[in-house]
Amino acid sequence: MNSIVTAVKDMALDLYAMIRGFLYGFLLVTLFIIVIGLVIAAVVWLKGLIF
């Protein structure tokens, strides 16, 4: 009985870690896209100022 409780607890902790990792990855990809977009916008804006 004790091993079943331990197994269920370990599975719940693994699920929690997977969800956290997924959300963290999603956040990083979102931030990466925003930063790349800002860099492209800044380059286009500076090109418009210079030329």
N, C-alpha and C positions, 0 to 999 in steps of 0.2 A: 504493500500500500504506500509505503514511504517513497519508493522509487517512482511510482506513478505521479505522486504529488511533485516530486523533484522534476520529472520529465515535463509535466504541464507548466511548471514555473519556468523552466528553461526555455520552453517553446514560446511562452508569453514574452519573456525578456528578449528573445531573438526577434520576434515580431515587432516589438517596440523599437529595437535597434534598426531593423530594416526600414520601418516607417520614418524614423529620424534621419537615416541616411538618404532616403529618397527625397525627403523635403529639403535637406541640406544641399543635395545635388541640384534639385530644381531651382533653389535660391541662387546657387552659384552660376548656373547657366543663364538665369534671368539677368543677374548683375553683369555677366560677361556681354550679353547682347546689348544691354543699356550702355555699357562703357564703349563698345565698338561703335554703336550708333552716335554717341557723343563725339567720338574722335572723328568719324566721317563728317559729321555736321560741322565740326570746328575746322577741318581742312577745307571744306567747301566754302565756309564763311570767310576764312583767311584768304583763300584764292580770290574771292570776290572783292576783298579789300585791296589786295595787291594789284590785281589786273583790272 
